[in-house]
């Protein structure tokens, strides 16, 4: 059970996970810490945070792993204040944090934009608990500084790190440059990223989008030519959703689904209504290898949007739409999900490779920190 529950968690398969929970109850396995912790983690990663907390509160023998899982869970769902409260409760219960739990709380601060709190925990880890920060702790701090608009501070922080920064550190800063429209710094950081991972097309796409949002079209064209000349291709994005016990997988540009026509009609209606209300994603997104003639079609082909549309069309009103994506959600799909949640009066829970997004009434739980 301790081995199979993480598979449900990794796939965000809530229905399978609940079946495993029922089996564990029948067999009397909940007294085992490994199984109990795996269950809490499964509910967290399937987007059922309330169920995870209820189960966590029921645990009779909480260990450091139990607390860390729940703290990280609040972080994934953008509930940094709850994560901090639980962290302090853990210390009050006599359990001392380790490097893993500090990683979880710094992650939570990052995804809620809690800059001052993040610095407090980072300094406490080094000075009070004598734990030497690892690369993942530095990455959380860079991410936090970028999310809160402190790009210069983030760059100086990286420059003074006692360990060599890897590509993930620089990419966090590059994403921050996109959020806060700092093209000059983005170009400088991109050089570091391309040197460390020259074959990763996603980073070229990221820089192209930074140029596009600044309307630097000549720079976009040159970057596209550079990528084309190297023979690089974009990674395939996919999203999936469970409906009546079956997983439906959607790939970008996929037109072969049995309900493809219904989905396309629904998304056409969404696009039309978004334009009527002043949303224009074309101004915000540049696709590598896509010219203007296919730009609209390409935007409608994003996998998470297809999965959300399928959920709206096939799940009864009142049921949450739970979608999982194998990469970060793009800005266009994020705006579309917000709009659909308001347009259809639906709760949409999207888990991407980085965190959870809870969409309701046109708002997202991430508040822009993604």
Phi, psi and omega per residue, in radians:
X1 nan -0.702 3.142
X2 -1.140 -0.448 3.134
X3 -1.518 -0.611 -3.026
X4 -1.499 -0.472 3.129
X5 -1.058 -0.701 3.097
X6 -1.072 -0.393 3.085
X7 -1.209 -0.708 3.070
X8 -1.125 -0.668 3.136
X9 -1.127 -0.760 -3.079
X10 -1.162 -0.499 -3.138
X11 -1.657 -0.057 -3.038
X12 0.967 0.686 -3.108
X13 -1.617 1.508 -3.063
X14 -1.125 -0.701 -3.124
X15 -1.087 -0.797 3.106
X16 -1.135 -0.702 -3.131
X17 -1.092 -0.694 3.123
X18 -1.186 -0.616 3.066
X19 -1.095 -0.734 3.106
X20 -1.133 -0.659 3.103
X21 -1.072 -0.798 3.137
X22 -1.067 -0.712 3.113
X23 -1.097 -0.755 -3.141
X24 -1.101 -0.656 3.098
X25 -1.125 -0.808 -3.121
X26 -1.083 -0.609 -3.091
X27 -1.555 -0.092 3.122
X28 1.297 0.564 -3.063
X29 -1.561 -0.116 -3.028
X30 -1.214 -0.269 3.090
X31 -1.301 -0.258 3.127
X32 -1.432 2.186 -3.080
X33 -1.056 -0.666 -3.123
X34 -1.095 -0.768 -3.139
X35 -1.212 -0.769 -3.123
X36 -1.066 -0.782 3.129
X37 -1.154 -0.671 3.114
X38 -1.125 -0.603 3.107
X39 -1.180 -0.783 3.104
X40 -1.038 -0.794 -3.140
X41 -1.084 -0.691 3.132
X42 -1.074 -0.816 -3.135
X43 -1.149 -0.653 3.078
X44 -1.025 -0.856 -3.026
X45 -1.407 -0.142 3.018
X46 -1.707 0.110 3.066
X47 1.466 0.109 -3.132
X48 -1.729 1.220 -3.009
X49 -1.150 -0.657 -3.140
X50 -1.111 -0.741 3.098
X51 -1.128 -0.697 3.119
X52 -1.057 -0.774 -3.120
X53 -1.173 -0.674 3.105
X54 -1.077 -0.768 3.130
X55 -1.159 -0.714 3.104
X56 -1.032 -0.777 -3.137
X57 -1.127 -0.447 -3.125
X58 -1.425 -0.266 -3.097
X59 -1.111 2.267 -3.120
X60 -1.515 -0.343 -3.076
X61 -2.321 1.256 -3.123
X62 -1.276 2.233 3.038
X63 -1.916 -3.103 -3.091
X64 -1.009 -0.636 3.137
X65 -1.128 -0.736 3.124
X66 -0.986 -0.880 -3.123
X67 -1.102 -0.750 -3.087
X68 -1.129 -0.694 3.116
X69 -1.049 -0.786 -3.083
X70 -1.248 -0.663 3.086
X71 -1.089 -0.812 3.111
X72 -1.092 -0.634 3.119
X73 -1.073 -0.797 3.083
X74 -1.070 -0.651 3.102
X75 -1.095 -0.785 3.135
X76 -1.029 -0.559 -3.074
X77 -1.685 0.172 3.060
X78 1.292 0.400 -3.121
X79 -1.910 1.201 -3.045
X80 -1.102 -0.676 -3.137
X81 -1.112 -0.703 3.093
X82 -1.143 -0.647 3.112
X83 -1.103 -0.748 3.135
X84 -1.124 -0.761 3.126
X85 -1.041 -0.713 -3.132
X86 -1.230 -0.642 3.100
X87 -1.055 -0.787 3.130
X88 -1.177 -0.624 3.094
X89 -1.131 -0.673 3.103
X90 -1.063 -0.831 3.130
X91 -1.112 -0.640 3.113
X92 -1.147 -0.425 3.127
X93 -1.459 -0.027 3.088
X94 1.709 0.030 3.131
X95 -1.661 2.130 -3.106
X96 -1.522 2.385 -3.134
X97 -1.215 2.665 3.046
X98 -2.057 -2.987 -3.102
X99 -1.046 -0.643 -3.130
X100 -1.162 -0.745 -3.135
X101 -1.241 -0.546 3.046
X102 -1.208 -0.611 3.062
X103 -1.073 -0.721 -3.133
X104 -1.134 -0.750 -3.082
X105 -1.299 -0.595 3.072
X106 -1.177 -0.664 3.066
X107 -1.054 -0.763 -3.141
X108 -1.117 -0.739 3.102
X109 -1.089 -0.714 -3.139
X110 -1.063 -0.786 -3.061
X111 -1.444 0.074 3.022
X112 -2.151 0.064 3.095
X113 1.207 0.529 -3.096
X114 -1.638 1.390 -3.015
X115 -1.140 -0.908 -3.080
X116 -1.094 -0.722 3.123
X117 -1.134 -0.671 3.114
X118 -1.070 -0.802 3.093
X119 -1.071 -0.671 -3.135
X120 -1.079 -0.781 -3.140
X121 -1.220 -0.671 -3.141
X122 -1.093 -0.774 3.124
X123 -1.210 -0.650 3.119
X124 -1.134 -0.635 3.123
X125 -1.043 -0.764 -3.104
X126 -1.373 -0.807 -2.958
X127 -1.529 -0.663 -3.100
X128 -1.607 -0.709 -3.049
X129 -1.767 -0.053 3.086
X130 0.955 0.683 3.093
X131 -1.818 2.109 -3.119
X132 -1.334 2.146 -3.123
X133 -1.053 2.468 3.056
X134 -1.801 3.129 -3.081
X135 -0.983 -0.682 -3.100
X136 -1.140 -0.562 3.108
X137 -1.235 -0.737 3.077
X138 -1.103 -0.666 3.134
X139 -1.092 -0.706 3.105
X140 -1.081 -0.723 -3.125
X141 -1.186 -0.715 3.091
X142 -1.080 -0.787 3.127
X143 -1.034 -0.758 3.139
X144 -1.102 -0.809 3.142
X145 -1.112 -0.646 3.128
X146 -1.210 -0.768 -3.140
X147 -1.035 -0.618 -3.071
X148 -1.604 0.154 3.025
X149 1.487 0.157 -3.117
X150 -1.648 1.134 -3.024
X151 -1.189 -0.734 3.132
X152 -1.103 -0.738 3.111
X153 -1.110 -0.684 3.114
X154 -1.108 -0.757 -3.139
X155 -1.106 -0.782 3.123
X156 -1.139 -0.617 3.101
X157 -1.090 -0.768 3.122
X158 -1.109 -0.747 -3.105
X159 -1.091 -0.488 -3.100
X160 -1.758 0.102 3.125
X161 -1.086 2.408 3.141
X162 -1.347 -0.183 3.080
X163 -2.092 2.681 -3.073
X164 -1.153 2.155 3.120
X165 -1.211 2.472 3.082
X166 -1.688 -3.047 -3.060
X167 -1.129 -0.568 -3.109
X168 -1.088 -0.608 3.111
X169 -1.119 -0.863 -3.121
X170 -1.180 -0.612 3.134
X171 -1.153 -0.630 3.063
X172 -1.011 -0.747 3.129
X173 -1.196 -0.650 3.119
X174 -1.109 -0.727 3.088
X175 -1.131 -0.648 3.084
X176 -1.085 -0.663 3.100
X177 -1.097 -0.613 3.111
X178 -1.207 -0.793 -3.120
X179 -1.007 -0.738 -3.023
X180 -1.816 0.231 2.983
X181 1.001 0.779 3.111
X182 -1.832 1.546 -3.040
X183 -1.213 -0.706 -3.087
X184 -1.060 -0.837 3.116
X185 -1.191 -0.620 3.132
X186 -1.010 -0.744 3.141
X187 -1.118 -0.686 3.129
X188 -1.158 -0.770 -3.120
X189 -1.223 -0.657 -3.123
X190 -1.037 -0.619 3.099
X191 -1.027 -0.720 3.105
X192 -1.126 -0.763 -3.097
X193 -1.121 -0.826 -3.103
X194 -1.134 -0.540 3.113
X195 -1.200 -0.657 -3.105
X196 -1.399 -0.649 -3.125
X197 -2.378 1.297 -3.057
X198 -1.177 -0.317 -3.074
X199 -1.693 -0.051 -3.090
X200 -1.486 1.814 -3.063
X201 -1.122 -0.521 -3.088
X202 -0.985 -0.576 -3.110
X203 -1.300 -0.574 3.044
X204 -1.168 -0.677 3.090
X205 -1.086 -0.740 -3.138
X206 -1.047 -0.808 3.121
X207 -1.149 -0.663 3.106
X208 -1.062 -0.690 3.121
X209 -1.191 -0.605 3.070
X210 -1.093 -0.765 3.094
X211 -1.106 -0.751 -3.096
X212 -1.092 -0.729 -3.123
X213 -1.188 -0.405 3.063
X214 -1.615 0.063 -3.119
X215 1.037 0.633 3.057
X216 -1.642 1.219 -2.976
X217 -1.178 -0.565 3.113
X218 -1.148 -0.670 3.091
X219 -1.160 -0.652 3.081
X220 -1.067 -0.807 -3.114
X221 -1.063 -0.774 -3.134
X222 -1.111 -0.687 -3.138
X223 -1.196 -0.667 3.079
X224 -1.076 -0.732 3.123
X225 -1.125 -0.680 3.126
X226 -1.095 -0.776 3.135
X227 -1.162 -0.765 3.139
X228 -1.073 -0.677 -3.141
X229 -1.176 -0.439 3.139
X230 -1.563 -0.097 3.130
X231 1.275 0.409 -3.139
X232 -1.434 2.647 3.115
X233 -2.284 2.628 3.111
X234 -1.246 2.541 3.068
X235 -1.224 2.574 -3.137
X236 -1.376 2.162 3.081
X237 -1.594 2.521 3.071
X238 -2.490 2.707 3.101
X239 -2.408 2.694 3.117
X240 -2.478 2.744 -3.131
X241 -2.535 2.465 3.093
X242 -1.690 2.239 3.065
X243 -2.355 2.130 -3.120
X244 0.864 0.825 3.020
X245 1.394 0.050 -3.134
X246 -2.088 2.366 3.101
X247 -1.503 2.243 3.085
X248 -1.932 2.103 -3.052
X249 -1.860 2.335 -3.130
X250 -2.144 2.327 3.072
X251 -1.892 2.685 3.077
X252 -1.003 2.406 3.127
X253 1.253 0.085 -3.080
X254 -1.182 2.255 3.119
X255 -2.186 0.223 -3.012
X256 -1.779 0.041 -3.128
X257 -1.193 2.487 3.138
X258 -0.945 -0.511 3.126
X259 -1.782 0.379 -3.066
X260 -0.957 -0.699 -3.121
X261 -1.151 -0.788 3.132
X262 -1.091 -0.741 3.140
X263 -1.094 -0.778 -3.137
X264 -1.085 -0.735 3.133
X265 -1.112 -0.724 3.129
X266 -1.107 -0.786 -3.125
X267 -1.207 -0.544 3.044
X268 -1.098 -0.712 3.118
X269 -1.136 -0.711 3.110
X270 -1.088 -0.816 -3.123
X271 -1.070 -0.727 3.140
X272 -1.105 -0.792 -3.106
X273 -1.228 -0.569 3.066
X274 -1.112 -0.743 3.128
X275 -1.136 -0.694 3.128
X276 -1.059 -0.539 -3.110
X277 -1.700 0.186 2.999
X278 1.648 0.145 3.084
X279 -1.535 2.259 3.132
X280 -2.381 1.481 -3.078
X281 -1.104 -0.377 -3.113
X282 -1.066 -0.482 -3.130
X283 -1.334 -0.191 -2.988
X284 -2.012 -0.062 -2.985
X285 -2.424 2.321 3.098
X286 -2.111 2.222 -3.131
X287 -1.768 2.316 3.081
X288 -1.190 2.260 3.071
X289 1.386 0.139 3.124
X290 -2.004 2.107 3.102
X291 -1.529 3.101 -3.049
X292 -1.070 -0.552 -3.072
X293 -1.114 -0.549 -3.099
X294 -1.923 0.153 -3.027
X295 -1.091 -0.818 -3.119
X296 -1.090 -0.761 -3.115
X297 -1.116 -0.722 -3.138
X298 -1.102 -0.703 3.129
X299 -1.082 -0.624 -3.129
X300 -1.358 -0.116 -3.087
X301 -1.648 0.077 -3.111
X302 -1.132 2.349 -2.943
X303 -1.116 -0.675 -3.097
X304 -1.162 -0.576 3.110
X305 -1.204 -0.662 3.091
X306 -1.109 -0.740 -3.126
X307 -1.172 -0.713 3.102
X308 -1.084 -0.781 3.129
X309 -1.055 -0.756 3.111
X310 -1.053 -0.722 3.125
X311 -1.105 -0.751 3.111
X312 -1.046 -0.707 -3.069
X313 -1.348 -0.344 -2.990
X314 -2.121 -0.212 3.120
X315 -1.825 2.415 -3.082
X316 -1.135 2.634 3.132
X317 -0.991 2.377 -3.125
X318 1.778 -0.363 3.100
X319 -1.544 2.320 3.100
X320 -1.107 2.566 3.063
X321 -1.718 1.974 -3.054
X322 -1.900 2.003 -3.105
X323 -2.137 2.447 3.078
X324 -2.081 2.421 -3.103
X325 -2.193 2.526 -3.054
X326 -1.515 0.046 3.103
X327 -2.549 3.136 3.115
X328 -1.158 2.472 3.073
X329 -1.229 2.432 -3.140
X330 -1.454 2.898 -3.072
X331 -1.111 -0.629 -3.132
X332 -1.163 -0.823 3.140
X333 -1.131 -0.588 3.102
X334 -1.110 -0.802 3.121
X335 -1.147 -0.669 3.139
X336 -1.123 -0.734 3.137
X337 -1.123 -0.704 3.079
X338 -1.043 -0.784 -3.098
X339 -1.152 -0.758 -3.128
X340 -1.111 -0.665 -3.137
X341 -1.060 -0.619 3.117
X342 -1.413 -0.749 -3.097
X343 -1.077 -0.694 -3.065
X344 -1.823 -0.062 -3.107
X345 1.089 0.728 -3.075
X346 -2.069 2.602 2.993
X347 -1.574 2.189 -3.136
X348 -2.079 2.202 3.116
X349 -2.017 1.930 -3.093
X350 -1.980 2.115 3.049
X351 -1.824 2.029 3.045
X352 -1.775 -2.934 -3.058
X353 -1.263 -0.131 -3.030
X354 -1.994 -0.620 -3.038
X355 -2.977 -3.113 3.050
X356 -1.715 2.559 3.013
X357 -2.165 2.076 3.077
X358 -1.814 1.975 -3.117
X359 -1.789 2.222 3.051
X360 -2.605 2.339 3.065
X361 0.906 0.653 3.081
X362 1.400 0.182 3.129
X363 -2.129 2.706 3.096
X364 -2.118 2.489 -3.120
X365 -1.111 -0.383 -3.074
X366 -1.264 -0.372 -3.135
X367 0.912 0.548 3.104
X368 1.578 -0.084 -3.118
X369 -1.604 1.310 3.125
X370 -2.584 nan nan
